[in-house]
């Protein structure tokens, strides 16, 4: 299985990693780790578009995501970690919202 895409029902533009499913594929874990980036310590127009460093081991298999400059987040099997391809900022969506709730606005492809 390869990485997925996710977005609202109107637009699936975010790359997505499904916890538990993509954990068994080393290339998918490596892609997630290299895509998550630190946000600048202070944001302003001058830092927009500058290169942001990648944290060391942003994700540990089976459910621990280190959100840059924020801390550790424990994930459950089926949760989805997406990221903004422009900034590398992680977006976490519960498995229930992404997979199991038909009325949720998320669409996982």
Protein Blocks (a to p, Z undefined) as FASTA:
>chain_A
ZZdddddfkbccbccddehjlmmpmklmmmmmmmpccddfbdcfklgopacdddehkbcg
hhiacdehkbccdddehiacdddfknopacdddfklmmmmmkbcbdcZZ
